[in-house]
Structure formats: structure tokens, C-alpha cells
Amino acid sequence: MAAEAGAWNNLGIALNGASRYAEALAAYERALALFASLDDHNERGKALNGKGPALHGSGKPAEALLIHQEALAIQRAVGDLCEHAAVLNNLSLDHQELENYAEACATAEEAASLFQRLGDPTNEANALPRRLSRCKPRDGLRRHRLLANAPSRPAVPWGPRSLRRRFY
């Protein structure tokens, strides 16, 4: 059943990427139900984090904010710092969309800080509030320097972890 839940989550990711938001939301709901029945909190948090952008695409940023807040609570409890940072990054975009600029800046900074602790300069730079004119103006320069100095990394292939290991 875990593989089925993962497949529904991956389908949601693919459909969201194809801008087929209604179908993506349905796939995420199936994945979330299966992860809940498996009592897999970490994967449920990841699926909630993926559902948020589909809600954005559907024109529901307030719902995306609530979903990301739920995902954040799960990731904090689970202790997965990488997913925690990813949720904060999406939460920052929710706040930005809803014009909650102070919250957007604070969550973007927290995400950037976590990515820095994880040694991930690319995601650190991407988490910075680059599009928020109401944030610190020096952040744009900081982001540029981080991206310029980031080591080049091969793209991480999508799919099950067992397949990813074959490429490295």
C-alpha cells in the first residue's frame, strides 16, 4: 500500500507540473488517504506540501496556506529538516500571494537558514525573498552571490529512491 500511496503522490506532482490542477488535487487526496491509513506522517507531510502548489494553481491561495501550515506542523514533529525547509519555502510563497509580506519574509529567511545549515546553497538562494520588494533589499545581492558560488550538481532524477541510487 505504501507503493500505491507514493504512486498517487508522484501522479499529483506530475499533474501539477502539467497545470492539470483539479486532477492533481484528486491524486493528492488519494495519496493522503493512503498515507493516513499507513500512519506515515513524514510522507503525509510531503504530500500536503505538494498539494499546496496545486491549490495555488486552482486559485485557492488561502487553502494552500492552511495546507502548508499543517505540513509544517507535521515536519516539525517528524524532524525532517530538508522537508521542513521546503515547506517553509512554500509557506513563504503563500504569504506573499496573500500579501502578508512580513510573514513571507520571516518564513523565507527561516527556510534559507535551514537550507544553509543543510549545506544547500542553491535552495538557500531560492528560498530568499527575491521577489518581495518589501523585504531587505540586500537579499537580492546575497542570492546572486550564493548562486554564483554554488557548486554545480547533477540533477537528482525523479522516482523511487531505489532508482535514484543507480545514477550515483
N, C-alpha and C positions, 0 to 999 in steps of 0.2 A: 504494500500500500504506500510505502514511502516513495518508491519509484514513480507511482502514479501521481502522487501529490507534487513531486518535483517536475514531472512532465507537464502538469497543468500550470504550474508556476512559470516554467520555461515558455509555454504557449502564450501565457499572458504577456511575458516580456516581448516575444516576437510580434504579437498582435499590436501591442502598444507602439512598438517601433514602426509598424506599418500604418499607424494612425487609425487603427480599427478599434477604437476605444470601448465601444459597447461590448464587443466580443472579448476584448482583453479583460474587462471588468468581470465578465461571466467566468472566464478561465481562472482569474484570481480568486473568485468566490469558491470555486470548486477546490482549488488548492488550499485555501484557508480552512475549509470544512474538513478536508482530509488531514491537514497538519494538526488541527484541533483534536480530531479523533485519535491521532497518534501521540498527543500530548507533547509535540515537538515545538517548544516555544521559540527556539532560535530560528528555525525555518519559517514559522508563522510570522515572526517579526520581519524576516526578509521579504516574505510575500506581501505583507502590509506596506512595506517601504516601496515595493514595486507597484502596488495598486495606486499609490498617490499620484504619480505622473499620468496614469490613465484617467484619474478623476480630473486632473488639470486639463487634459486634452478634451474631456467632456464638458468643460466649462464649469467645474464644481470645485474651485479652489478652497472654499471653506470646509468641504468634506475631506479634501486632501490634507488639510491642516490637522483635522481630528484623527485621521488615519495615521499620519506621521507621528502625532503625539502618542498614540497607542503603541506604535512600533518602537518609539524611543523608550517608553517605559519598559517594554519587553527587552530591548537590547541592553539597557542599563542593568536589568536584573540578571540577564544571561552573562554579561561581562565580555561580549564580543566587541572589542574596541574598533575594529575595522567597520563592522556593520553599524555600530553606534555613530561613528563619524559620518558614514554615508547617509544615515537617517537625519542627522543634524544638517547636513548639506541640503537635503530635500526640504527639510523644515524651514530652512532659511529662504528657499525659493517660494514656499507657501506664504511666509510672512511678507515677502517682497510683493507678491501678486496681490495680497490683501492690503498693501500699503502700510503695513506695520513695520516701518523701517528700523526702528530701534531694536525690535526683536529679531529682524532679519540680520542686522549687523552682528548682534550678540551671538546668534546661533552659527552664523558663518565663521566668526572668529573662533568659537569653540570647536567647530569642525576642523578648521585649519590647524588649530593647536593639537588636536588628536592625530591628524594626519602627520604633523611634524614629529610627534612622539613615536609614530609608527615608522618613520623614515621614508615617507612617501611624498616627495616634493611636488610631483605633478598634481596629485589630488589636493595637496595643501594649497597650491596655487589656484586650482579650480574652485576651491571652497571659499576663497577670499571674496569679499563682496564687491566684485569687479564692476557690476552694473548698477551699483547703488550710489548715486551722486551724494546722498545724504550721509554716507559713511566717510571714514577717514580718507582724504584724497591720496595719501601716500600708499594706500593698499595697491593701487594700480601698478606703481613702480615696484613694490615688493613682489607682486605676482609675476611681473615681467622678469625680474631677476631670478626668481625661483624656476620659472620655465626655461630660461636661458641656461641655467646651471644644472638642470635635472639630467641625470644620466639617461641615455636612450635605453629603452627596454623593449624587448619583443612583446608584441600584443599577446595577451592571455587569451587562448582560444576558449570559446564558449562550450558548455556541455558538462557532462558529469566529470567529477574530479578524476576518476579513473582514466578518462580520455585525455585530460589536461596533462597528466603526468607523462604520457607518452611523448609529448612535444618537448620536454625539458630534460 
